Amino acid sequence: MSYEERAGEDRPTTARLREVLDRASRVVIVEASPSEADSVDLPRLTVTGAEIGELAQRLAIVDGGTGDMCRCSGWPTITVYGTQGDPIARWTLHHQAGLRGMGDCDADLRDGPALTAWLAERGLTGSRRVQEELAKEETEEERRRMRWIRAAPDGLGQAAADVARPPARDYDAWSRGSQHAGERLGALARQQYPDSRERIRLLPAWAGISARRSSGGLQWYDMAVLRQLLTEDPGLVLAACAVSPLSPDQLDGAAELFSALEWTRAQGRQLPEPLRSLLIEHIRADGTDAMRFRMQHGYYGAERTV
């Protein structure tokens, strides 16, 4: 038997899952990761009889699995007990959309929302709350992503959309594509705006678009703009950012750039006047908590206060 055939035998399938559940006397589902699932004070559901068949239908997976495993431990934890009362399988849900433990990789549920609803009807509402929170986060992230694309300087909109494509399941291929898209964006920016000072003045305003997000930090597409600025001549960057007036978005973008590790490693934390005073005044008056934190720790040429 070839390696591929042996590997294929351990791939997760719905048939294998149902074979396990056909031998079950009960299934215990606990709203916790495997390391915490034995705690008696956590919400749990015990499934017996005909309901095991109902659960099997909700746990149907896409045969063959994803070929990968999520890095988190996952929850809820599903423990299957045989007719002798011994545990014969333990599975976990991942992001309320996938199942682990059936084979050599994770597998997507065919209908994650149906399983979530089934659990909620029986008192386990944690998955439903998580899905609602994830939906809100996805909506907010999409709104932010589109705002960033729409803020692209004239002539760069399509290149920006290519950079900001959401991550795909094949992360390595997506990452390579994202890097190439960023390189194309940089080349197009230099072509569309050949004057260095004009280009440098445009980019901080774009970089500042996402600086006021309350959580989650900078995204990969934000970094694409900062990387463009980091390829520019540092002296020209400092000179261009020192010319007034600067918009609030430009000042936000400058605050991100001048605290980036790549910038401070090469150029240090000190900024020349009047840029130093201009940026510190902006942060004191209207900066984010992250900007103030960095300023208190000596970034932007500010005196360290902590």
BELMO-V317520 format. One line per field, one symbol per residue. ss: DSSP state (2 for helix, 1 for strand, 0 for the rest). A space follows every 50 residues. Layout:
# BELMO-V317520
ss: ???
This chain:
# BELMO-V317520
ss: 00222222200002222222220111111100000000000001111002 22222222001000000000000000111111000011111111000111 00000011100222222222200002222222222222222222222222 00000022222220000000222222222222222222222200022222 22222222220000000002222222222220022222222000000222 22222220002222222000000022222222222200222222220022 200000
